[in-house]
Amino acid sequence: QLNGLGTPGVFPPLAGSEYALAANVEVPIRILTHGIQGPITVKGVEYNSVMPAYGIGIGMSDSEVAAVLTYVRTSWGNSASVVTAKDVEEAKEHASGVSGAMTAELLKPLMSKKGREER
């Protein structure tokens, strides 16, 4: 939604989302570039829906992916670090063998990493 609050019971919020604001920017990069499906708990509420990869059928440059995620990470009261095109490039390299949508379970190991310096 325009206010970052999602749709209660259907789509989780981006405002205050531990996934959108993860210290390891690879988490939101993978969500945006691969999509996500299945159960996920955001801000203590469980959701179970599907978000397709952003830009399906439309080629997005690493700079464009970085711009979208920087907007999400700095809007609606969010104050996480910016995402750079280099971050996106590196995340894609790390996920080169990954196919299909992300799940909360697949993202769990990335959530425990502190940030760029640990990738």
Secondary structure, DSSP 8 states (H G I E B T S, - for coil): -TTS--BTTTB--STT-TTTT-SSTHHHHHHHHH-EEEEEEETTEEEEEEE--TTTTS---HHHHHHHHHHHHHSTT-------HHHHHHHHHHTTT--S-B-HHHHHHHHTS-SGGG-
